[in-house]
Amino acid sequence: MQIDSAMSYGLQGLGRAQQQVEQGSREIASLPVQSESSQSKDLTQSVMTLQQGQNEAQASARVVKSADDMMGTLIDIRV
């Protein structure tokens, strides 16, 4: 995998993670305050969406960092 494509994949992953977090946040914000069993299921699913977004963001950030580190190493080698 090339460094620029790794960076691109990482940035795309961060974008998807942001969308998941925003979706989960909107879903939670739109739930009524009353607690019913069906709402509990909706809340659980929304929290899972938030967690998935967080996990994807962390993984994507590691990809971006690795690509950045590789680019830095290449620059150091060439100089």
JOKAKA-V793599 format. One record per helix or strand. SS is the DSSP state (hx for helix, st for strand). FROM is the first residue (numbers start at 1). TO is the last residue. Records with the same first field share a line. If there is no record, write none. Layout:
BEGIN
SS: FROM-TO, FROM-TO
END
This chain:
BEGIN
hx: 3-30, 37-78
END
